[in-house]
Amino acid sequence: MRATRTLLAAMVLGTAIGASQANAQCGGAGTCTLTNTASVTVGALVKLGMGTAVTALTNPTADDVAAGNVLANDGPSFTIKANRSWTLKIKSQNAASWDYVGSYAGVKPISDLAWSTGVGGTFAAITAADATFISGASSTNGTLAQAFFRTSWTSDFTSASNAPGAYSLPIVFTLTAP
């Protein structure tokens, strides 16, 4: 059995050496040159940095709810790096409403949070589907971007969206280089 294994190992080694010699042989009088080509494939590369993982939104006051106010907050900042054109998308991880922790059956629709790329820009309600947050037509070594949020409060103290408790909404930012 040991002899069979030794013979088999010698055959495999001999085949490997023969194949290597066939692929890399050189002969000549005094000089022998072989060429090896090094190659690598670089795919679409992206890198996204986010300044903070949590945005503390302004708590509404009784006057804010009575007036149905919209409260503005700065969201996270981003650094975008890509070796080709790219797109940063935004969406809510939740399909319909914010996560709620409390004893009063709070239900706040995700659309009560709006986003923009400018503090005075046009705001769009967050949805569960990807929306283009910002994009670039070429590679970048560090494009900066900033999210801005506005939270709407219904002017109805009995509304489930104003029930006492803690509300949170996971927001997903996805960077791609299609």
Secondary structure, 3 states (H helix, E strand, C coil): CHHHHHHHHHHHHHHHHHHHHHHCCCCCCCCCCCCCCCCCCCCCCEEEEECCCCCCCCCCCHHHHHHCCEEEEEEEEEEEEECCCEEEEEEECCCCECEEECCCCCCCEHHHEEEECCCCCCCEECCCCCEEEEEECCCEEEEEEEEEEEEECCCCCCCHHHCCCEEECCEEEEEECC
